[in-house]
Amino acid sequence: MLLSLTRIGATRQSLGKAVAAFGADRDYLTGQTEELPVEPADGTPGLFAVWLKSAWLGTFAAREQAFAKLARALAGVNNTARRGGGQIAPTGISLSGLPAVLGGDTHIIEVLSATEQEVLVNLLRTHVPVLIAMTGRGVTVPTGPRDRIGSRWLADSKSHVPTRYLASTQPEHLERVAAEIRRRDGVSRLDRMDIAPGQAPDTTLTVTIRCIDSAASIATARSHALVLAACALQARRLVRDGKRMGNTPQPQLANNRARAVAAGLRARFEMLDNSAIARNNRTIQARDAVRRLLLDLRVELGNLEATAEELAPAILPVELPRLGLRDIATEDDLLARSAARGDSALASSAYAGLVTTAPGGQLLATAKNAAPGRVSIMLGSWQSNLADSGAPTEQPGGER
């Protein structure tokens, strides 16, 4: 007899999708589109955020609807910019001889309690180097050399500090926790951390993720939101089971974070766990670390009705180099190809990514066109992983 059923459900999320505006007046773009609000970024001329606020993204259908709405809003912002003689584009690209505008997407996850907030902050803290490697972008310049840095935005940022372990975020404790971090580490404001606890105007507790480079496309922003939603489900499951996160040594996390900022997916991370892999190999390639994270989240991703195509912008940079498709493995690779054809081609390709809503976007379409058989087998393997909460399936190339 079924006496009770406990379901770990998705939480609501907000996404501030950052875009660069070239040749458009700040006040002209600020305000409300027909779809979503648009806000300028303080301290960064030309940087704007289009906000998808407090959306439930727990099913495939919900994400289809939400990101289609975001794409329409971005198209509306671009139409407004064009009426003023400008245009919008993803951050991190240079157009019309103007310098690239750097920025990040802001992801905010709502939580049910201070305990869940604490666990999610500390869980994401351990994943920050992997998240930076997975999402970081360099600068793309027409006819210019390929930028090989992991995250040009974070490398140049003066407003980010590595997240510190939070022993508690209970209202009666948080002030003392913040004071201790300020005394011990010199971090004066918790909201400057990569992962920060917060509270919405309606008093809902939140966790803000500030270390993710602005995605070059709607499809990639969707995959990032999906991975973060899975992490939130994992944190909720830990809280339900009465578990918390331990305090991973700060120097190790900071060193790995610096490697991710410098080298992205080419970085090597120091292993932080006590698994057999860690005992035999003291370092792990960033690509393998991303693969491990996605596989560790496969139960939660399955609960969210995630598909391999939706996750393709996170999966393809990890898998395509092993399939002999290294030169089209990331969206920056595709932008670099367009940039080689000049300013107009780069602008057209970059804008298309902001309004193309198909799961996987242009990156997946390009990969399928280049090697349909290999990419289809790889996606099928990942789809099997998402459908099966057991052991991960063998990946193409003989690795797990």
Residue pairs with C-beta under 8 A, 6 or more apart in sequence:
6 240
8 233
8 236
8 237
8 240
8 303
9 58
9 233
10 56
10 57
10 58
10 229
10 232
10 233
10 303
10 304
11 109
11 110
11 111
11 112
11 229
11 232
11 233
11 236
12 54
12 55
12 56
12 57
12 109
12 110
13 54
13 55
13 56
13 57
13 107
13 108
13 109
13 110
13 225
13 228
13 229
13 232
14 51
14 52
14 53
14 54
14 55
14 106
14 107
14 108
14 110
15 51
15 52
15 55
15 70
15 105
15 106
15 107
15 108
15 221
15 225
16 39
16 49
16 50
16 51
16 52
16 105
16 106
16 107
16 108
17 49
17 50
17 51
17 52
17 70
17 74
17 105
17 214
17 215
17 218
17 221
18 41
18 47
18 48
18 49
18 91
18 103
18 104
18 105
18 106
18 214
19 47
19 48
19 49
19 50
19 74
19 77
19 88
19 89
19 90
19 91
19 214
19 354
20 46
20 47
20 48
20 88
20 89
20 90
20 91
20 92
20 93
20 100
20 101
20 103
21 29
21 46
21 47
21 48
21 77
21 81
21 86
21 87
21 88
21 101
22 46
22 81
22 86
22 87
22 88
22 89
22 95
22 96
22 98
23 81
23 84
23 85
23 86
23 87
23 96
23 98
24 80
24 81
24 84
24 85
24 86
24 87
24 88
25 84
25 86
26 40
26 45
28 80
28 81
28 84
29 38
29 40
29 48
29 77
29 80
29 81
29 84
30 38
30 39
30 40
30 48
31 37
31 38
32 38
33 50
33 73
33 76
33 77
33 80
34 72
34 73
34 76
35 69
35 70
35 72
35 73
35 76
36 50
36 51
36 52
36 53
36 69
36 70
36 73
37 50
37 51
37 53
38 48
38 49
38 50
38 51
38 73
38 77
39 48
39 49
39 51
40 47
40 48
40 49
41 47
41 48
41 49
41 103
43 159
44 101
44 102
44 103
45 101
46 101
47 91
47 101
47 102
47 103
48 77
48 88
49 106
50 70
50 73
50 74
50 77
52 66
52 67
52 69
52 70
52 73
54 110
54 200
55 62
55 66
56 62
57 63
57 66
57 225
57 226
57 229
57 304
58 229
58 304
58 305
59 304
59 305
60 305
60 306
60 307
60 310
63 222
63 225
63 226
63 310
64 357
67 218
67 221
67 222
67 357
68 357
70 218
70 221
71 218
71 354
71 355
71 356
71 357
74 88
74 218
74 354
74 355
75 354
75 355
77 88
78 87
78 88
78 351
78 354
78 355
81 87
81 88
87 95
87 347
87 351
88 351
88 354
89 95
89 347
89 350
89 351
89 354
90 214
90 215
90 216
90 217
90 335
90 350
90 353
90 354
91 100
91 101
91 102
91 103
91 104
91 137
91 153
91 213
91 214
92 100
92 101
92 102
92 137
92 138
92 139
92 140
92 152
92 153
92 213
92 214
92 216
92 332
93 100
93 139
93 140
93 141
93 335
93 339
93 346
93 350
94 100
94 139
94 140
94 141
94 142
94 144
95 142
95 343
95 346
95 347
95 350
96 343
100 139
100 140
100 141
100 152
102 139
102 152
102 153
102 156
103 153
103 214
104 153
104 154
104 210
104 211
104 212
104 213
104 214
105 212
105 213
105 214
105 215
105 221
105 224
106 208
106 209
106 210
107 208
107 209
107 212
107 224
107 225
107 228
108 198
108 200
108 206
108 207
108 208
108 209
109 120
109 206
109 207
109 209
109 228
109 229
109 232
110 200
110 204
110 205
110 206
111 117
111 120
111 205
111 206
111 207
111 232
111 235
111 236
112 205
112 236
113 205
113 239
114 168
114 169
114 170
114 171
114 205
115 170
115 239
115 244
116 205
116 235
116 236
116 239
117 169
117 197
117 205
117 206
117 207
118 166
118 167
118 168
118 169
118 170
118 197
118 244
119 235
119 238
119 239
119 243
119 244
119 245
120 207
120 231
120 232
120 235
121 163
121 166
121 169
121 195
121 196
121 197
121 207
122 165
122 166
122 244
122 245
122 247
123 231
123 234
123 235
123 238
123 245
124 131
124 163
124 195
124 207
124 209
124 228
124 231
125 163
125 164
125 165
125 194
125 195
125 245
125 248
125 253
126 245
126 248
126 253
126 272
127 231
127 293
128 162
128 163
128 194
128 195
128 211
128 253
128 257
128 260
129 253
129 256
129 257
129 259
129 260
129 267
129 269
129 286
129 289
130 260
130 269
130 286
130 289
130 290
130 293
131 209
131 211
131 212
131 227
132 150
132 151
132 154
132 211
132 212
132 213
132 257
132 260
132 261
132 264
133 150
133 260
133 264
133 265
133 267
133 286
133 287
133 289
133 290
134 224
134 227
134 265
134 290
134 293
134 314
134 317
135 151
135 212
135 213
135 215
135 224
136 149
136 150
136 151
136 153
136 154
136 213
136 260
136 261
136 264
137 151
137 152
137 153
137 213
137 214
137 216
137 331
137 332
138 146
138 147
138 148
138 149
138 150
138 151
138 152
138 264
138 332
139 147
139 152
140 147
140 332
140 335
140 336
140 339
140 346
141 147
141 339
142 339
142 340
142 342
142 343
142 346
143 339
143 340
143 342
144 339
146 332
146 336
147 332
148 263
148 266
149 155
149 261
149 262
149 263
149 264
150 259
150 260
150 261
150 262
150 263
150 264
150 265
150 266
150 267
151 213
151 260
151 261
151 264
153 213
153 214
154 160
154 211
154 213
154 261
155 261
155 262
159 192
160 192
160 193
160 194
160 210
160 211
161 187
161 192
161 193
161 194
162 193
162 194
162 250
162 253
162 254
162 257
163 193
163 194
163 195
163 196
163 253
164 181
164 185
164 187
164 193
164 250
165 247
165 248
165 250
166 174
166 177
166 197
167 173
167 177
168 174
168 177
169 177
169 197
169 205
174 197
178 190
181 187
181 190
182 188
185 250
187 193
190 196
190 197
191 198
191 208
193 210
194 209
194 210
194 211
194 257
195 207
195 208
195 209
195 210
195 211
196 207
196 208
196 210
197 205
197 206
197 207
197 208
198 205
198 206
198 207
198 208
199 205
199 206
200 206
207 232
209 228
212 224
215 221
215 224
215 313
215 331
216 331
216 332
216 335
216 350
216 353
217 313
217 331
217 353
217 354
217 356
217 361
217 362
217 363
218 353
218 354
218 355
218 356
218 357
218 361
219 312
219 313
219 353
219 356
219 357
219 358
219 359
219 360
219 361
219 362
219 363
219 364
220 313
220 331
220 353
220 361
220 363
222 310
222 313
222 359
223 310
223 311
223 312
223 313
223 314
224 313
224 314
226 301
226 304
226 306
226 310
226 311
227 293
227 294
227 297
227 301
227 311
227 314
229 300
229 304
230 297
230 300
230 301
230 304
230 306
231 297
231 300
233 300
233 303
233 304
234 297
234 300
237 300
238 244
238 245
248 272
249 272
252 270
252 272
253 272
255 270
256 267
256 269
256 270
256 272
259 267
259 268
259 269
259 286
260 267
260 269
260 286
263 286
264 286
265 286
265 287
265 290
265 317
265 318
265 330
266 286
267 285
267 286
268 283
268 284
268 285
268 286
269 283
269 284
269 285
269 286
269 289
270 282
270 283
271 277
271 278
271 281
271 282
271 283
271 284
272 278
277 284
284 292
287 317
287 318
287 321
288 399
290 314
290 317
290 318
291 318
291 319
291 395
291 399
294 301
294 311
294 314
294 315
294 318
295 385
295 392
295 400
298 385
298 386
298 388
298 389
298 392
299 389
301 311
301 386
302 386
302 387
302 389
306 386
307 359
307 383
307 386
308 315
308 379
308 380
308 382
308 383
308 386
309 359
309 360
309 364
309 379
310 359
310 360
311 382
311 386
312 359
312 360
312 361
312 363
312 364
312 367
312 379
313 331
313 360
313 361
313 363
313 364
315 378
315 379
315 382
316 329
316 330
316 360
316 363
316 364
316 367
317 329
317 330
319 378
319 395
319 396
320 326
320 328
320 329
320 367
320 375
321 329
322 395
322 396
322 397
322 399
323 371
323 374
323 375
323 378
323 396
323 397
324 371
324 374
325 367
325 370
325 371
325 374
327 333
328 334
328 337
328 363
328 366
328 367
328 370
330 363
331 353
331 361
331 362
331 363
334 349
334 362
334 363
334 366
335 346
335 349
335 350
338 345
338 346
338 348
338 349
338 350
339 345
339 346
349 362
352 362
353 361
353 362
356 362
358 364
358 365
364 375
367 375
368 375
368 376
374 396
377 396
378 395
378 396
381 393
381 394
381 395
381 396
382 395
384 393
385 392
385 393
392 400
394 400
